[in-house]
Amino acid sequence: MPAEIQTEDKLEYQFFPVRNFEVNLTVKAPHDAHIALAPGASADGPIIEIFLGGWDGQKSAIRLNKEKPDKAQVDTPDIVTAEEARDFVVKGNVDGLVEVYLKGAPEPFLSWQDPEPFPITHFGLRTAWGASGEWKVDGVKEVQTPDSNDYTFLPLHGGSLTFDVKAQSNAHIALASGPVDEPPLYEIFLGGWDNTKSAIRLNKEKPDKAEAATEQIVTDGEHRRFLVRWNYSGIEVIRGGEDVAVLSWNNEDPHVITHYGIRTGWGATGEWTIHDSLAPPLADRPKRETEPAEVVTTTEEVISTVTIEGVSWAPGSNGTAGEGSLVGGQDNGEDMIVARGNFEGALLPGKLIPSHGVMYVPWGGEEHGLEEYETLIVPADAVSWVASSGGEIHQNAIPAGVTLDGETLFVGRTQHEDTLTVGKVHPSHGTLYIAYGGAEIGFDNYELLVLN
């Protein structure tokens, strides 16, 4: 459910991570409800500001870098009010388009195209000039944890987790392959040992994999913000406002992370706000003596994912498939091979139809053909296709790709137009997407590829 946020009558933004540059929010304010879009949790540096009900509630505008003249301005009398909450949607894309809608309206009432766009990773909220505001924002969860060693598990939608926590000590986070408190499992202990140390533990086994002195890193006097982020083999914990990890570890035998758990224990209770949005994933990690054969390098140029025992990916081009490639479907009597390829900075699962000379990936509402790709090499009797829906991911699902913002993608398939078609499962969307007939088509129900 949306979190409730209060903004005071002062020119200070409260910042939150934003996913896919779309923010759904509700605000009740007499005037001057301001939204900032920025490349970080700060109003310093490049910033786009959206003013709703400014100029005594009569106008709305978009401003760049706090400079006049405004980039866009429209008359909007009474668009916000202190008497009732109003719903808005702020959208954008990587090309710099910013649009503001009244929720449910087919067209934006305010928009601007930035000719020199910058990446948007956070949004900020404030009210000003004699106004205070009550906001509700989708994607921000409020959670309470008792003095208990039981984790509260929730699904993850990407390669990072940002949260605020208020606790006397022992704020614990688990990263798991399902909504269960059992291996494979990473645990992060913040403020353990009487709030003197923090640690990373694997599968509940000692000794801890990483440990650091962190005197009073959490407190019951105020909320403290943290970012936990990872790729397939590295984990790091960063305190709010800092750039250097306070805690990190590289795992040479990684597991897929699909859920997180939170708890407090050993005499502590906690108040958590989980920002269910994607911060940049962990791209650069400490070097180790032996790197896996395939690694994620950066979110801008994703090469591949870490090797799983019994599973490999063979390079192919122009319709060729490696020996032992997995057949996942059929198209007009021809075998359809499970494949993946790089497109627009992401690594996307899709389908190879050898006679076509390309593999196809679904992206941005369209079907795209790639001449170079990788095919999945795994014995057919080592995998199964399991009925699934709504982004549900089996703990043995095979990670096959990663989005630009760090979310793991999986392989799925479905029947469509007399074909059995392979595509990408996007967990946070709750959807299997296939490339078919030039389009990207979504399905809520599908079969998920898993290891037996």
N, C-alpha and C positions, 0 to 999 in steps of 0.2 A: 504494500500500500504506500501511497506517497507520504513523504515526511513533511511535517509542518515546520516552517522556518519563520522566525521573526526578524524583521529588519528595523533598525532604529533610525531616527532622524539624524543621520550623519553620513558623510561622504566616504563611507568605507564599504567595499564589496566583501561579501562572504563568497568564497570560491568553492566550486565543486567540479570534479571531472565530468566530461561530457562524452557520450558514445555516439559515433556516427553522425555527429553534428545535428542532432535533433533534440530539442528540449520541450517537453510538455509541462506546462505549469499553470497554476491558478493563483491569482493575486487579488487581495482586497486592500485598497489604498485610496486615499482621497485624490492623489495626483502623484506625479513623478515616481513611477515605478521603473527602475532602471535595471537593464540586463547588460552584462559585459561578456564579450567573447574574446578569449585570449589564448596564447600558446603556453600558458602556465598559470599557476594559482596566484597571480599577482596582477595588479593594475599598472605596473611599471612595464614599459616596453610597448610593442604593438598591441593595440586593443580596438575592438569595435564595440561601440556603446549604442544601445537601443533605449530610447527614452519614450515611455508610454505615459501619455497624459501630462506632458510638460506644459510650460507656459500657462500656469493656472488651470491645468486640466484640458486645454484646448487643442494641443497639437502633439504629434508623435514624430520622432526623427531617428536617423542613424548618423552617428558621428564616428570618424576615424581618428584615433590617436589624440583624442581630446581637443582637436583643432576645428575651428570654424573656417568656412561655412560648413553646415551639415551636408552630408552626402545625399540625404533624402529627407523630405519633410512633408507631412500631410496633416490636414485638419481632422482631428478626431475628438470632438467634444464629448466629454463624459465616457471615454473609452475605459477608464478605470474609476472606481467609486469606493468609498468607505462603507457603503450600505450593503453591498453584495460582492461576492467573489466572481471574477471574470476569468475565463479560460483562454489561454493562448498557446500557440505552437510556434517555436522558432526553428527554422530549418536552414540548412546550408549545404554546400558541396565543396569539393576540393578545388573547383574553378573560381571560388570566391563569391558565389552567389549567396546572399543573405535574404531570407524572406520571413515575414512575421504575419501569422494568420490569427484571426479569431477562430477558436476551435470549431471545426465542422464547416467552416467556410471554404468554398472551392478555390478562391483566389486570395493571395496575400493583400493586405491593406497597406503594407510598407515593404519595400524591397530595395536592394542595391547590389550591384556587381562590382566587386573589388578588382581592379585591373592588376594588382600585384598581391595576390592572396598569400596568406601565411597559415600554417597549420593551427587549427583550433582544437585544443585539448581540454579546456576548462571554461565554465561559465560562472559569472558572478552576479549576485543580486544585491540591491540596495534600494532604499527610499531616501529622499532628500527634500530640502527646501520646505521644511515644516510638515513633512508627511512621515508616517510610520506605516509598515506594511505587514500583512499576514500572507505567507506564500505556502503553497503545496507544490512539490516537485516530484514527478514520476521518476522512479529509478533510485530513490534514496530511501533506505529502509531503517527504521528504528527498532532496535533489539535490546532486550534486557536479559542478562544472564545471572542466575542465582549462584550461591556458594555451593557449587556442585562440580563433580568431575565428569558430567555428561555434556557432550558437545551438542549444540544446535546446528544442524547441517542445512546448507542452502546451495543451490546450483551456481556454478561459476560460468561466466560468459566470455572469458578471455584470459590474458596472460598477466593479470594484475588485480589487486584488491586494495582499495583505499578505504580507510575507516577512521573514525574518531572513537576513542574509548576513555571512560572515566572509571578507574578502579584503584583500590588500595595497593594491589600487587597482582601478580599471577594472571595476566591477561593472556589467554592461550588461543592460538589459531592452528587449525589442522587443515592440511591440503591433501585431499583424498581422491581415489578413483571411483568413488560412489558415496552415497549419503550414509556411510557406516564408519564407525570408529574401529577400524581394523586394517591391518596391512593390506596393500602398500599405503604408507601414511607418513607424511612429513608433519612434525609439530614444531611450532615456534612459540617459545615461552618468553613473554615480555615481563620484566620485573619479577622474576623468580628469586628464590633464595633471599627472602625478606626484602625484595625490591632492590637487590644489589647487582644482579646479573641477568642476562638474557641468553637464550640458547636455541639451537636447531637440533631436533632429535629425529631419527629415522626409525619407524616401526616400533616405537616405544622401547627401544633398546639403548642401554648405556654402553660405552661413553657417548656423550653428545657429539654431534658432528661439527658443531661450531659453538663457540661460547665467547661472550664479551662482557666486560664490566660496564654496567649501565645503571649507576646509582640513581634511584628515584625516576626511572624512565617513564613510569606511569604514576598517577596520583588520583585520589578521590576528590581533590579540590577543583579539578578542571578536566575538560576533555583534551586529550592529546591526539594529534593526527599521525598516522603511519601509512606508508605505502609498502605493500609486499608485492614483489613482482618476480616473474620466473620465465624461463624457457624450458625446453625439455630436460636440461641438465643443470641449470643454475638457479639458485634462489637468493634474493637479497631483501633486506629490510631497511627502509629509509625513514627517518623521522621527518615530520612535516617541516618544511622550510630548509631542509638540508639537501645537499647533493651527494654526499658520500654515504655509502651503506654503513649502518651501525653493526650489521650482522650479515654474513653471506656464507654460502657453501656450494660446492660443485659436486654433483652426484654422478658417478661413472656408470651407474645402473639405474637410470631414471624410470619413472612411471608416469602415465597419463594422469593429469589433474582435471577432474570434472566437477568437484564439489569442495566447498570450504566449510569448516566448523569453527564455532567460537564458544568459549566457556571461560569462567573464572573459577578458581579453586583455592583450597588451603586458606580459608578464612576471608576470602574476598568476594565481593559482588561487583557487577559491572554494568555500565550503561554504554551501549554501542550505537553509533550511527554508521551504517554500511553504505558507502557510495557505490551503487551497483552500476558502475560505468568503467570504461576502459582507459587507464592511463597507459603511456607507452610501455610495451613489454620489455623484459630484460633482453637486450640485444648483445651487448658485450659482456663477457664473463671471464673470470680469471683463467689463464692458460693452465693446462695440465700436461703431464708427460705424454699421455696417449689420448688423442682426440678421437671421438667416434667417427666412423666412416662418413657420416652425413650429419651436418649440424645446421641450425638456423644461424644465419650471420646477422642480417639486419632486417628491419621491417620494410626497408625500401627495396631490397633485392633479396628475396627469400630464395635460398638455394634448395634446401631439403630438410627433412626431419631426421631425428636420431634413429639409428637402426634398432629394430626390435628383433629378438632372437627368432629365427625361422621366417622372417619377413625381409624382403629387400626390394629395391626399385632399380630397374635396368633402364639405361638411357635408350631412347629410340627416336626415329625421325622418319617422316614421309611414309607412314603406314607400317613400319616394321615393329615387331614386338619381340622382346627377349624370350628365350626358351623358358618354358614353365610359367609364362604369364597367365594370370587368372582370368578366366572367362566369367563375366558378370551378367551378361544379358544377350539378347538376340535382336537383330534388326533385319527384317526381310530375309530371314534364314541365315544371316551371317553372324558369326560370333562377335560379341562386343567385349572388348578387353578393358579391365579396370586400369586407368591411367591417371596421371596428374601432370600439371605443367605450370610454369611461371607466367602470370599475366597481371599487368598493372601493379607490380610489386607484391602480389600475393601468390601463394602456392595453392592451386585449386585442383581437387579431384574431379574427374570427369570420365569420358568414354572415348575409346579408340575404336574406330571402324576401319580396319586395315585397307579395304578397297577404296576408301575416300582419301587416303594419304595424309590424314590429319587426325589429331584427337580434338575433341570438343569440350569446352568448359563453359559453364553458365556464369555470367557476371553482368551486373548492371542492367538486368532485364533482357539481355541479348545472348545469343549463342556465338561463341568465338572459336575459330579453328586455329590450332597450333601445329606447326610442322615439327617442332622439337618438343620432347616430353619424356616421361618415365612411365614404364609399365610395372604393375605390381607382380612380384615373383613370390608365390607361396603355393604349397600343395593344396589342391582343391579339397582334400579330405581333412585339412588342418583348419578350415574356416567354415562358418555357417552364416546364413542370412536369417536374422532374427526380426520378427515383427516388432515395430517400434512406432512412436508417434510423438509429436509435439516437442521435438528436440531431446527426447529421452536418450541417454547414452549408456549402453551396457559397459560394465567395467573392463571387459575384454575387447571393446571396440578398437579397431586399428586406426591410430591417428594417421591421416593421409595428407594433410595440408595445414595451412595457417593463413589467416586473413592479414591484411596490412596492419591492423591494430592488435595482432597477437592472439586471436582466438583460434583454437584448434578446430579443424574441420575433419569430418569422417566420411566414409563411403556408404552410400545407400543406393537403393534401386526401387523402381516401381513399374507397374504396367501402364503403358500409355500408347494409344493409337496402334494397337496390335504389336507393340514392341515391349521388351523388357529392358528398360533403360537405366543406366548407371549415372549417378550424379553425386553432388556434395551435400552432406548433412551439416547445416549451420545451427549449432545448438541454441544460441541466444535468439535466433529467429524462430525456433521451434519447427523448422521446415527442411525438407529435402528439396533441393533445386536440381532440375535436369536441363540440359541443353537440347532443344528439339525444334526443328522447323524454323531456325533463326531466332528463337526466343528462349528466355530463361523462364521456366515454369515451376511453380512451387506446389508441394504436396505436404499435407499434415500427417498422413499415414504412409509408411514405407517399410522397407526391409533394411536393416543395418548389418554391415559386414563386421563379424567378430571372430576372434581366434577361439577355437574349441578348447 
